Amino acid sequence: MALSNRISPETLMEYRKALQALPDLGDYTPRNQDHSVAVLQEIEQQLTVAEQAESRARRTLELAREEAIMLGQRLHHAMIGVRTEVLAQYGRDSAAVEVVGLKRRSSYRRPARRHTRAE
C-alpha cells in the first residue's frame, strides 16, 4: 500500500458520513469481512486516534520550535552584550576583540589620501 498520497480531509469526512449511514442498510453483508461495518468502524476509530496523536505532535513541535527561536534570540542578544563588554574592557585593538569574532581596529585598511593637482 502506497503511503505517499495523503487522503484529503474532505474525502475522509465523506467516508465518515458514509460509515455512519452504513449500519442503516439492514441487509449489507459483504463477502470480504475486511469490508464489514465492525472492521470499518475499528479502522475509523484508529484513524481518529492517529489524527489526535498527529495534532498533539504538531503542537509539541510548534512549542519546541518557539522555544528554540526564543533561546536563539537570547543568545544573540547576550553575545552582542559580550562583544560590547569586551570592547569596553580591552579596547578596539586588542587580541580579545578577535576572540569574540570582531575585527581589530588595526586590521582595517586606512583610506588612501587623495592628491589634488595644482594648476
BELDAUR-V57509 format. One record per pair of residues at least 12 apart in sequence whose C-alpha atoms are under 7 Angstrom apart, sorted by the first residue. I is the first residue (numbers start at 1). J is the second residue. D is the distance in Angstrom with one decimal. If there is no record, write none. Layout:
BEGIN
i->I j->J d->D
i->I j->J d->D
END
This chain:
BEGIN
i->23 j->37 d->6.9
i->83 j->100 d->6.3
i->92 j->104 d->5.9
i->92 j->105 d->5.7
i->93 j->105 d->5.0
i->93 j->106 d->6.2
END
